[in-house]
Amino acid sequence: MNTGELIWTEDPPFPENAKRAVDNSQLRRNVRNATATIRQRRAGLVAETPDWQELRKAGAAIKDDVLHHLDAYLEEFERNAANRRATVHWARDAAEASQTITDLIKKTGETEVIKVKSMVTQEIGLVDALQNAGINAHETDLAELIVQLAHDRPSHIVVPALHRNRAEIRRIFLDHMADAPRDLTDDPHALAEAARLHLRRLFLRTKVAISGANFAIAETGGLLVAESEGNGRMCLTLPETLISVVGIEKLIPTFSDLEVFLQLLPRSATGERMNPYNSVWTGVTPGDGPQAVHIVLLDNGRTRALADATGRQALRCIRCAACLNVCPVYERTGGHAYGATYPGPIGAILTPLLVGVEHAPQLPFASSLCGACYEVCPVEIDIPTVLVKLRHDAVNAHRHRAEDAAFATAASAMSGRRRWSAALKAARLMRFVRHGAPPPLHRWTRTRDLPDPPGEPFREWWRKR
């Protein structure tokens, strides 16, 4: 489904997707091994950071300040970016953002672009939109390249090809990368070298690049991309034109605020003390780097989320995916089961907030409510509380008359002693529904056993004795 805002494809819905994923033992093994590795590295680095909880609180406070004064910070960012010869564009939704970017590329006369890994471009379906306009967009992040070559979808926010093992990756390269060596093995170094040589040719010939941003700095009008490979930096420095797509919630007030986030992000995302590459650029520098810099500030449902007093904290998210790596549901289903750009616990709240819970009513229930996601979140997003609130909203958005009548009947029976006693006697006639019930109760008993009512209710036992 495309609501006109977020690219949203829950068809079939999460329970069916999850069932199919759980039956895939190779998928479960790949996801479990990858998340366990990142989880263990993160735990070790957090343990050696004595002020970790203070950093979390600082990160949450900075992001909340931005959300409470978003209009002022957006204007400050636009003003400072424009002063450095960047052109700022505003996009209300996915369609407007994609059209703006397509028009900018067409003005250059180019038909090929290179891309930095970006969740927000996934969110708006940019690669497909460009393809429809006759423009080929090449992913340069290694994991995104694997996903693109396989005509697949990302399964993880930070490690998009986490659901693939190296034997599968070798097969993908041999089948879909024309310049891959025919004697390619599944050795990680060999796979990385094949990708490096393939990408080098793209870097040297492509004149337009597209990026997202981890942070947008209001004080300077600058953007920051944090990465581990260096491919992003090649995209940010070699082309003549750079177009950056940035969600309006990515703002931070000052350059010094990076001190907090550049400690929180790498530890939480990849289990590193720092990102190997942190690239910051502010507008145009004559004779150095892209000479045409465009920034597309994207709403795409974010102001809808901002209006939700409980849910707006999801906009603090810095896309570290720590919540995915500890989630027992994600570990067993992978990311595709969620049917949207953002999987895992953060996706279970962010997607309904962006598109409206009536369009994604099942995602808030894709959780055990164990609370592990909140414990690891570097900006203290209380995901379980938001999930419970969204479940309430989802039930109200999709009310079932038969269920409402059943619960109203139960409430009436429980509100008086005589009615409750009569209901207990009648319940003895319901023994036949131990493993399933007729409508309207069948939706409740589909995943639960209805226990047998007692042969002798307590009240009768008490009277006799």
Sequence and secondary structure as in RCSB ss.txt:
>XXXX:A:sequence
MNTGELIWTEDPPFPENAKRAVDNSQLRRNVRNATATIRQRRAGLVAETPDWQELRKAGAAIKDDVLHHLDAYLE
EFERNAANRRATVHWARDAAEASQTITDLIKKTGETEVIKVKSMVTQEIGLVDALQNAGINAHETDLAELIVQLA
HDRPSHIVVPALHRNRAEIRRIFLDHMADAPRDLTDDPHALAEAARLHLRRLFLRTKVAISGANFAIAETGGLLV
AESEGNGRMCLTLPETLISVVGIEKLIPTFSDLEVFLQLLPRSATGERMNPYNSVWTGVTPGDGPQAVHIVLLDN
GRTRALADATGRQALRCIRCAACLNVCPVYERTGGHAYGATYPGPIGAILTPLLVGVEHAPQLPFASSLCGACYE
VCPVEIDIPTVLVKLRHDAVNAHRHRAEDAAFATAASAMSGRRRWSAALKAARLMRFVRHGAPPPLHRWTRTRDL
PDPPGEPFREWWRKR
>XXXX:A:secstr
 B SSSBB  SS HHHHHHHHHT HHHHHHHHHHHHHHHHHHHHHHHT TTHHHHHHHHHHHHHHHHHTHHHHHH
HHHHHHHHTTEEEEEESSHHHHHHHHHHHHHHHT SEEEE   HHHHHTTHHHHHHHTT EEEE SHHHHHHHHT
T    SSS TTTT  HHHHHHHHHHH TTS TT  S HHHHHHHHHHHHHHHHHH  EEEE  SEEETTTTEEEE
EESSSHHHHHHHSSSEEEEEEEGGGEES GGGHHHHHHHHHHHHTS SS SEEEEE S BTTBS SEEEEEEE T
THHHHHT TTGGGGGG     HHHHH HHHHHH SGGG BSS HHHHHHHHHHHH GGGSTTGGGS    SHHHH
H TT   HHHHHHHHHHHHHHHT  HHHHHHHHHHHHHHTSHHHHHHHHHHHGGGGGGTT   TTTHHHHTSS  
    SS HHHHHHH 
